Amino acid sequence: MFDCHMHTSFSTDGLMDAEEACEAALKLGLEGIAFTDHLDHDYPGPESFLIDFDKYFRQMSSISKKYADKLKILTGVEVGIQPHVIYESSDVISSYPFDYVLASVHIIDRMDPYRGEFYKGKTKLEAYSRYLEEIYYMVCNLKSFDMVGHFEYITRYADYADMTLRYADHTDLFDMIFKKLIEHGRGFELNTGTFSKSPAVADYDIEVLKRYRDLGGELICLGSDAHRTEHIAARFHYFLQLIQEAGFRYLVHFENRKPVFHKI
């Protein structure tokens, strides 16, 4: 299997270097990993989520050579999208030879759910709907990306009695997102990092996967969103079974921006 989402020290919040990640992936028996360090233009906080990609690609080239006969290493980026940063984000995407571009929403209305303020005064339906609206805007307007990152992000920091993001609560928004992804040959990741804590803050609604599949979607990948080595490939075996139960027969990773399918 491939872990298609992890962060090294190139990310402001990354707590492992790339070689540490490679060694941990080898011990877990992974075939490959994608480094998807953060690029978030105009992040509304004291942190900066910008990367020196020239330095990044030099290091990735060196590491890829070192592990060439042991582990496939893919160069990627997790692009955090707000409506007003789409053009400058697109410029970076087009300027470097990424294997994989993961598009995510981290900031909604200039607020990061991580800090909690986004949820204040909102019902669960209102908060989650607003998040999905931003994802829909992203998939309609960002012209160059491969997969959508973590639909589940909005559940991580919420404080509702039931924090699960359910398809049945947002049928129209999910369907609009899925149809747009399918139209352009794109998919989304199942982000296992959201569910790595015990007990998990939320459940994963398999109906999300089933509906995407029913509409004709085929591109699903697993990503741990690991920021430290102990979280790499978290709960992959459990979620692989869930993906199979939803009707998928393949997982995917990207090389040179092209999907590569693996039979489950």
N, C-alpha and C positions, 0 to 999 in steps of 0.2 A: 504494500500500500504506500501511497504518498500522503505526506502531511503538507497540505497546500496553503498553510497560513501560519507563519511564525515570525517573531520579531527578535532581532539581535540588538546589540548596543548601538547600532546605527539609528534605531528608534529612541526617542527621548526616554521612553518608559521601558526599553528593553534591558533585561538583566542577565543576558548571556551573550557570549561572543559566538561568531559563526562556527568556529571549530568545536566549541563545546556542544553546540547543537548537532553538528555532524556526528560526533562521537556518541551522543545520546541516541540519535536516530539509528546508528549502526547496532547498538545494543538492543534496540527494540525490534530489529529485523525489518526496518522500512526499506523500500526500494529507492525512495527519493524524497526530497523535501524542497519546498519553495520558500525562499526568504522574501517576505512581503513587508518590508519596513515601512513605517508611516510617512506619508506625505499629506499634511493638512495645512493648506494655505490659510492664512488669517485665522488661526486658532484663537478663540476669545479667552485667553488666560495668560499666565506668566510663562508657560512652557512654549517652546518652539518645536513644531513637528516638521522640520525641513531637513533635507539630507544633501550632503555633497555626493552626488551620484557618480562623479568621476572617480572619487576615492572608493566609493562602494563597488563599482565595477572592477576596479583594479584588484580589490581584495577578493571579490567573488571569483575572478579569473584564476587567482592563485590557489584558492581553496578548491575550486573545481578540478584543477590539475592534480592536487594532492590526493583527492578522493576519487579520481576518475574510474578506477577499477573496483570501487566499493559502493559508491552511492551517487545517484544522479542528483545534481544540485541545480536548481532552477532559480533564475534571477527574476524577482518580481517586485511589485510595489502595491501597497494598500493605499489607495487614493481616497482621502476623506473629502467628500463633496458637500459644499454649500452652493446655492444657486449662483452667487456672485463670483465664485472662484473656478467655474468650469473652464473658462478659456485659458487661464494660466496653468491649471492642472493639465489640460490637454496639451499644452506646449511641452511640458516635461515628459508626458507619456510619449509624444512623438519624437523626442530628442534622444532617447536611449533605447538600446536593443533588449527590452524586457522579454522574458519568456511569458510572463503572466501579469495581467493587470486586474487587480481586485478592487472593485468600486464599492465604497461604504459610505454610510451616513453616520457621523459621530456628533454633529452639531445641528440642532434644530432651533430655529428662531434665535440664533446666537447663544444658545444654551447647550451645555454638555450634560446629558442625563447622568453622567458619572457623579456630578456634584449635587444632584437631587432637586435643584430648583425648578427644573423643567416640569416636574410632576405636580407642583404646588397649584392648587385650585382646579385641577383637571381630574375628571373621572378616568378610569382605566381606558374606556372606549375612546375618550377624547385624546388622551396622550398617545395611545398606540396608533390611532387613526392618523394623527398629525405626523408621526414618524413614517408611516407607510406612504403618506402623501409626498414626503420629501424623497423617498426612494423612487416613487413613480416619476417625479420630476427628474431625478437623476437618470433613470434608464431611458427617458425620452430625449434628454438633452446632451448627455455625455456621449460623444460619438465613438470613442475608442476605449473599450474595456472588454473584459472577457467574462467575468462572473460578478454577481452581487455578493457582498460580504454580509454576514451575520444579521439576518432578519431578527434574530433573537436578542440583539444588543439592547433593545428597549426594555427587555424584561430584567436585565441584570441588576438595575439599581432602583427599580420601582418598589413601592411599599403598599401594594394592594393585597387584599385577602387571597386572591387567586391571581398570580402574576403571569400565568401562561398566555402566550400569544396564540389565539385560536383562529383558524380559517373561518369558522362559522360566524365570527364577530365582524369580519372584514371581507366578506366575499367579493364585493365589487372592486375594492382596492387590490386585493390579491390577484383577481382575475385580470385586471388591467395591467398589472406588473408582469404577470406570467405571459400574457399574450404578446406584450412588447418584447420580452426577452426571447420568446420562441421565434417571433418574426425576424429577429436579427441573429439567430443562432447562438444565443447566450443562455446561461443558467445561473445557479446560485450554489453557495456552499452551505453545508450543514456544519455550523460552528460548534464543535463539541466543548470548547472552553467555557461556554455559557453554563454547561451542565456538569462541570467537572467537580464542583464542590459537593460535599455530602453532609446533609441532604441538598439536592439541587434547589435553587430558588424557584424554578419553574419546571414544568414538564414540556416535552416537545410534542406538538400536535401533529400526528402522522397525516392528518387530513391536508396539511399544507403540501406535503410531498405528493400525496395521492392526486390532488387537484392539478398540480403542475404536470404530473404524468398523464392524467386524463386529457389534458389540453394538448398533449403531444410533446411535452418537454422531455429532454433526454440528458441534459448536462447537469450532473450532480457531483460535487467533490466533498471530501472531508477535510476540515481544517481545525486545528486545535487552538489557534490564536495564542500559542505559547509565547510567554515573555521570559520564561525560565525553563531549564531543561526538564524538570520533573513534570511539566505539563504537556510535553510533546506527545502527540497521538493519544491524548486523554480520551478514554471510553470509545475508542474507535471500533472495537469489536461489537459493542452493544449497538452503536448507531449504524454499523454496516448491516446488521440484522434488520434494523428498522427500515433502512433503505430498500432492502430486498423485499420486505413485507409490503412496502408501498408499490412494488411492481417493477423496480429498476433492476436491470441485469448487468449494468456497467457503472463503474466510477470513471471519472475523468481527471486528468491533469493537463497542463498546457506547456508546450514547448514551442518557442518561436511564435507565440500567439496563436498556435493551432491546437485544437483538442486532441488528446491521445486517450483512447478508451481502454479500460481494463475490465475484462470479464470478472464478475464477482463469483 
